[in-house]
Amino acid sequence: MARQKEFDPELVLDRAMTLFWEQGYEKTSMQELVARMGIHKRSMYDTFGDKRALYLKALDRYADTVERDNREAAEREVSARAALRGLFESAVADVGQRPAGCLSVNCATELAMRDPDAAARVGKGFAREQQLVFDLVRRGQDAGEITGRHDPRSLALSLFNAWVGLRVRVRTGVPRAQLQQMVEGMLTMLD
């Protein structure tokens, strides 16, 4: 008879995700993962596999939680312009409550170039976020709250690129006031 797990797999995966988000893949040791997750090494391997498999599951968890929360918050906004502001400000607002930056962006710069599975996950997440920004731009242009003088796809790609850059800057410890100036600058592209 199989033993029942004495831990919540989603909770311990969240802990691993946060540690990878804070430190990156390479700097996170197995000992740190086991300590942060609060489980035995054998339980970690039995439930999640090796470090790489755990990291990939953490990327999936990030998409299922953080990215989903951003998407749902944007979709709840009546104004597309306000939804875009909310997306961009979420990168700044969470500083101190979550690890700095974005796990997907961190993975893109650290691991994705040499790990096709990580690259695929980052690519899918970026594609979903690009589509969200595009949908918001189109909605805002249709409503007359975002200028129609720009091609919506080009504008969305520029905004997405700026949003990724903002998350990199958050990770590097840029002061909050300067980050907020960046958000305001990004929003001028909508005029």
C-alpha contacts under 8 A as a table, 3 or more apart, distances in Angstrom:
res1	aa1	res2	aa2	distance
5	K	8	D	7.47
7	F	11	L	7.93
7	F	12	V	7.50
7	F	39	I	7.63
8	D	11	L	5.31
8	D	12	V	6.37
9	P	12	V	5.30
9	P	13	L	5.97
9	P	47	T	7.74
10	E	13	L	4.98
10	E	14	D	6.09
11	L	14	D	5.09
11	L	15	R	6.45
12	V	15	R	4.97
12	V	16	A	6.32
12	V	37	M	4.87
12	V	38	G	7.26
12	V	39	I	7.94
13	L	16	A	5.01
13	L	17	M	6.01
13	L	37	M	7.31
13	L	54	L	7.96
13	L	57	K	7.75
13	L	58	A	6.41
13	L	61	R	7.59
14	D	17	M	4.96
14	D	18	T	6.15
14	D	58	A	7.27
14	D	61	R	7.34
15	R	18	T	5.17
15	R	19	L	6.30
15	R	36	R	6.27
15	R	37	M	5.49
16	A	19	L	5.09
16	A	20	F	6.18
16	A	33	L	6.12
16	A	36	R	6.87
16	A	37	M	6.08
16	A	54	L	7.82
16	A	55	Y	7.87
16	A	58	A	6.76
17	M	20	F	5.22
17	M	21	W	6.02
17	M	55	Y	7.33
17	M	58	A	4.72
17	M	59	L	7.23
17	M	61	R	7.39
17	M	62	Y	7.16
18	T	21	W	4.90
18	T	22	E	6.09
18	T	98	R	7.95
18	T	99	P	6.97
19	L	22	E	5.07
19	L	23	Q	6.06
19	L	24	G	7.60
19	L	28	T	7.33
19	L	33	L	7.29
19	L	36	R	7.45
20	F	23	Q	5.27
20	F	24	G	4.70
20	F	25	Y	5.66
20	F	28	T	6.52
20	F	55	Y	7.31
20	F	58	A	7.92
20	F	103	L	7.66
21	W	24	G	5.72
21	W	99	P	6.21
21	W	100	A	7.90
21	W	102	C	7.21
21	W	103	L	5.06
21	W	106	N	7.42
22	E	99	P	5.35
22	E	100	A	7.12
23	Q	26	E	7.94
23	Q	27	K	5.83
23	Q	28	T	6.06
24	G	27	K	5.78
24	G	28	T	6.34
24	G	106	N	7.02
24	G	107	C	7.47
24	G	110	E	7.49
25	Y	28	T	5.52
25	Y	55	Y	7.23
25	Y	107	C	7.86
25	Y	110	E	7.69
25	Y	111	L	7.53
26	E	29	S	7.67
28	T	32	E	6.46
28	T	33	L	7.04
29	S	32	E	5.20
29	S	33	L	6.33
30	M	33	L	5.01
30	M	34	V	6.15
30	M	51	K	6.97
31	Q	34	V	5.23
31	Q	35	A	6.13
32	E	35	A	5.10
32	E	36	R	5.97
33	L	36	R	5.17
33	L	37	M	5.85
34	V	37	M	5.20
34	V	38	G	5.92
34	V	39	I	5.74
34	V	40	H	6.28
34	V	41	K	5.89
34	V	44	M	7.27
35	A	38	G	5.20
35	A	39	I	7.08
39	I	43	S	6.42
39	I	44	M	6.68
40	H	43	S	5.19
40	H	44	M	6.34
41	K	44	M	5.05
41	K	45	Y	6.32
42	R	45	Y	5.17
42	R	46	D	6.04
43	S	46	D	5.02
43	S	47	T	5.94
44	M	47	T	5.27
44	M	48	F	5.62
44	M	49	G	6.75
44	M	50	D	7.94
45	Y	48	F	5.41
45	Y	49	G	4.28
45	Y	50	D	5.71
46	D	49	G	5.99
48	F	53	A	6.47
48	F	54	L	5.33
48	F	57	K	7.67
49	G	52	R	7.84
49	G	53	A	5.49
49	G	54	L	6.20
50	D	53	A	5.31
50	D	54	L	6.15
51	K	54	L	5.04
51	K	55	Y	6.10
52	R	55	Y	4.99
52	R	56	L	6.26
53	A	56	L	5.15
53	A	57	K	6.25
54	L	57	K	5.03
54	L	58	A	6.10
55	Y	58	A	4.87
55	Y	59	L	6.27
56	L	59	L	5.05
56	L	60	D	6.35
56	L	117	D	7.62
56	L	118	A	6.49
57	K	60	D	4.98
57	K	61	R	6.09
58	A	61	R	4.87
58	A	62	Y	6.09
59	L	62	Y	5.00
59	L	63	A	6.40
59	L	103	L	7.27
59	L	104	S	7.04
59	L	118	A	7.94
59	L	121	R	7.11
60	D	63	A	5.14
60	D	64	D	6.19
60	D	121	R	7.37
61	R	64	D	4.90
61	R	65	T	6.09
62	Y	65	T	5.27
62	Y	66	V	5.40
62	Y	67	E	6.55
62	Y	103	L	7.26
62	Y	104	S	7.94
63	A	66	V	6.00
63	A	67	E	4.83
63	A	68	R	6.31
63	A	125	G	6.70
64	D	67	E	6.42
64	D	68	R	5.59
65	T	68	R	5.17
65	T	69	D	5.96
66	V	69	D	5.13
66	V	70	N	6.35
67	E	70	N	5.16
67	E	71	R	6.24
67	E	125	G	7.83
67	E	129	E	7.99
68	R	71	R	5.07
68	R	72	E	6.06
69	D	72	E	5.16
69	D	73	A	6.06
70	N	73	A	5.21
70	N	74	A	6.20
70	N	87	L	6.36
70	N	90	S	7.75
71	R	74	A	5.18
71	R	75	E	6.15
71	R	129	E	7.95
71	R	132	L	7.15
72	E	75	E	5.07
72	E	76	R	6.22
73	A	76	R	5.26
73	A	77	E	6.75
73	A	83	A	7.43
73	A	86	G	7.77
74	A	77	E	5.49
74	A	80	A	7.82
74	A	83	A	4.57
74	A	84	L	7.04
74	A	86	G	6.90
74	A	87	L	6.75
75	E	78	V	7.78
75	E	83	A	7.24
76	R	83	A	7.99
77	E	80	A	6.78
77	E	82	A	6.67
77	E	83	A	5.42
78	V	82	A	7.78
78	V	83	A	7.74
79	S	82	A	5.17
79	S	83	A	6.21
79	S	140	G	7.22
80	A	83	A	4.90
80	A	84	L	6.21
80	A	136	L	5.18
80	A	137	V	6.89
80	A	139	R	6.21
80	A	140	G	4.97
80	A	145	E	7.70
81	R	84	L	5.20
81	R	85	R	6.28
81	R	136	L	7.57
81	R	137	V	7.89
81	R	140	G	6.36
81	R	145	E	6.81
81	R	146	I	6.99
81	R	190	L	7.88
82	A	85	R	4.98
82	A	86	G	6.07
83	A	86	G	4.99
83	A	87	L	6.28
83	A	136	L	7.41
84	L	87	L	5.10
84	L	88	F	6.30
84	L	133	V	7.18
84	L	136	L	7.06
85	R	88	F	5.25
85	R	89	E	5.92
85	R	183	V	7.49
85	R	187	L	7.12
86	G	89	E	5.10
86	G	90	S	5.90
87	L	90	S	5.25
87	L	91	A	7.19
88	F	91	A	5.79
88	F	92	V	7.34
88	F	163	W	6.17
88	F	166	L	7.94
88	F	183	V	6.24
89	E	92	V	5.09
89	E	93	A	5.77
89	E	180	Q	7.50
89	E	183	V	6.75
90	S	93	A	4.97
90	S	94	D	6.09
91	A	94	D	6.11
91	A	95	V	7.32
91	A	101	G	6.79
91	A	102	C	7.86
91	A	166	L	7.41
91	A	167	R	6.03
91	A	170	V	7.29
92	V	95	V	5.74
92	V	167	R	7.98
92	V	170	V	6.83
92	V	176	R	6.95
92	V	179	L	6.68
92	V	180	Q	7.23
94	D	97	Q	5.16
94	D	98	R	5.72
94	D	100	A	7.91
95	V	98	R	6.01
95	V	99	P	6.90
95	V	100	A	5.81
95	V	170	V	7.71
96	G	99	P	6.81
96	G	100	A	7.36
99	P	102	C	7.85
100	A	167	R	7.95
100	A	170	V	5.95
100	A	171	R	4.75
100	A	173	G	7.88
101	G	105	V	7.48
101	G	106	N	7.46
101	G	167	R	4.69
101	G	168	V	5.92
101	G	169	R	7.53
101	G	170	V	5.21
101	G	171	R	4.39
102	C	105	V	5.24
102	C	106	N	6.07
102	C	167	R	6.08
102	C	168	V	7.64
102	C	171	R	7.75
103	L	106	N	4.97
103	L	107	C	6.05
104	S	107	C	5.05
104	S	108	A	6.11
104	S	122	V	5.61
104	S	125	G	7.45
105	V	108	A	4.96
105	V	109	T	6.40
105	V	122	V	7.66
105	V	164	V	6.94
105	V	167	R	7.39
105	V	168	V	7.15
106	N	109	T	5.36
106	N	110	E	6.05
106	N	168	V	7.87
107	C	110	E	5.04
107	C	111	L	5.25
107	C	112	A	5.92
107	C	118	A	7.26
107	C	119	A	8.00
107	C	122	V	7.23
108	A	111	L	6.12
108	A	112	A	4.90
108	A	113	M	7.17
108	A	119	A	6.82
108	A	122	V	6.43
109	T	112	A	6.74
109	T	113	M	7.57
110	E	113	M	7.47
111	L	114	R	5.85
111	L	115	D	6.03
111	L	118	A	6.88
111	L	119	A	7.64
112	A	115	D	5.06
112	A	116	P	6.48
112	A	117	D	7.75
112	A	118	A	5.17
112	A	119	A	4.21
112	A	120	A	7.99
112	A	122	V	7.46
113	M	116	P	7.36
113	M	119	A	6.74
115	D	118	A	5.40
115	D	119	A	6.13
116	P	119	A	4.89
116	P	120	A	6.01
117	D	120	A	5.10
117	D	121	R	6.40
118	A	121	R	5.21
118	A	122	V	6.23
119	A	122	V	5.11
119	A	123	G	5.90
120	A	123	G	4.98
120	A	124	K	6.12
121	R	124	K	5.18
121	R	125	G	6.19
122	V	125	G	5.10
122	V	126	F	6.01
123	G	126	F	5.12
123	G	127	A	6.01
124	K	127	A	5.03
124	K	128	R	6.23
125	G	128	R	5.17
125	G	129	E	6.26
126	F	129	E	5.05
126	F	130	Q	5.97
127	A	130	Q	5.05
127	A	131	Q	6.08
128	R	131	Q	5.11
128	R	132	L	6.20
129	E	132	L	4.98
129	E	133	V	6.26
129	E	160	F	7.55
130	Q	133	V	5.17
130	Q	134	F	6.09
130	Q	156	A	6.84
130	Q	157	L	6.69
130	Q	160	F	5.95
131	Q	134	F	4.93
131	Q	135	D	6.01
132	L	135	D	5.11
132	L	136	L	6.20
133	V	136	L	5.10
133	V	137	V	6.13
133	V	156	A	5.57
133	V	159	L	7.46
133	V	160	F	6.74
134	F	137	V	5.05
134	F	138	R	6.15
134	F	152	P	6.61
134	F	153	R	6.16
134	F	155	L	7.89
134	F	156	A	4.83
134	F	157	L	7.64
135	D	138	R	5.17
135	D	139	R	6.05
136	L	139	R	5.00
136	L	140	G	5.96
137	V	140	G	5.05
137	V	141	Q	6.02
137	V	146	I	6.96
137	V	152	P	6.15
137	V	155	L	7.60
137	V	156	A	6.45
138	R	141	Q	5.05
138	R	142	D	6.02
138	R	152	P	6.12
139	R	142	D	5.12
139	R	143	A	6.20
140	G	143	A	5.06
140	G	144	G	6.07
140	G	145	E	5.16
140	G	146	I	4.99
141	Q	144	G	4.98
141	Q	145	E	6.04
141	Q	146	I	4.75
141	Q	147	T	6.02
141	Q	148	G	5.58
142	D	145	E	7.85
143	A	146	I	7.62
144	G	147	T	6.80
144	G	148	G	7.63
146	I	190	L	5.10
146	I	191	D	6.11
147	T	150	H	6.85
147	T	190	L	5.82
147	T	191	D	5.29
148	G	151	D	7.31
148	G	152	P	7.78
150	H	154	S	7.21
150	H	155	L	6.22
151	D	154	S	5.40
151	D	155	L	6.12
152	P	155	L	5.11
152	P	156	A	5.97
153	R	156	A	5.09
153	R	157	L	6.13
154	S	157	L	5.15
154	S	158	S	6.20
155	L	158	S	5.14
155	L	159	L	6.11
155	L	189	M	7.63
156	A	159	L	5.06
156	A	160	F	5.96
157	L	160	F	5.05
157	L	161	N	6.05
158	S	161	N	5.13
158	S	162	A	6.18
159	L	162	A	5.06
159	L	163	W	6.10
159	L	186	M	6.75
159	L	189	M	7.80
160	F	163	W	4.96
160	F	164	V	6.25
161	N	164	V	5.17
161	N	165	G	6.20
162	A	165	G	4.94
162	A	166	L	6.05
162	A	186	M	6.88
163	W	166	L	4.96
163	W	167	R	6.37
164	V	167	R	5.15
164	V	168	V	6.41
165	G	168	V	5.02
165	G	169	R	6.24
166	L	169	R	5.02
166	L	170	V	6.18
166	L	179	L	7.20
166	L	182	M	7.28
166	L	183	V	7.91
167	R	170	V	4.98
167	R	171	R	6.30
168	V	171	R	5.09
168	V	172	T	6.47
169	R	172	T	5.05
169	R	173	G	6.62
169	R	174	V	5.90
169	R	179	L	7.66
170	V	173	G	5.42
170	V	174	V	5.81
170	V	179	L	7.22
171	R	174	V	7.73
174	V	178	Q	6.72
174	V	179	L	6.63
175	P	178	Q	5.46
175	P	179	L	6.40
176	R	179	L	4.97
176	R	180	Q	6.17
177	A	180	Q	5.13
177	A	181	Q	6.36
178	Q	181	Q	4.97
178	Q	182	M	6.38
179	L	182	M	5.03
179	L	183	V	6.45
180	Q	183	V	5.02
180	Q	184	E	6.34
181	Q	184	E	5.08
181	Q	185	G	6.17
182	M	185	G	4.98
182	M	186	M	6.15
183	V	186	M	5.05
183	V	187	L	6.32
184	E	187	L	5.15
184	E	188	T	6.58
185	G	188	T	5.28
185	G	189	M	7.37
186	M	189	M	5.76
186	M	190	L	7.94
187	L	190	L	5.57
187	L	191	D	7.68
188	T	191	D	5.48
